[in-house]
């Protein structure tokens, strides 16, 4: 097997295994990954974000976020408050229950990290993180690379 194939398979397999392990904890709290991302972002916000601000922060479109927020509201984890002076704007506020659940999930995720990632060799983990950060940088620049190549601008 080629090294780059092995790397990509390990990357995908590791990400999938981590996601599935985390999702087991989320499911116990009635959360999906999308719900957890939204709840964590709201709980971490110094001021309640608007739905639009939250969608931008999470990188999702508004319609997708509405469905996620509907579930969080139904679960008693967040509420939508109207903005004084502009009732069209809804601020997303964690409920006390939502704040407690966010704390529990964070503690469980920290325990999962401690049981797994923290047991890896520190130097190897640092090297792997550097490689993954470089991969992210390269992939995020893919659009620019494609434009330059497509437009005949030579190599980037």
Beta strands, then each sheet from edge to edge (+ up, - down):
strand 1: 78-83
strand 2: 86-94
sheet 1: 1+ 2-
end
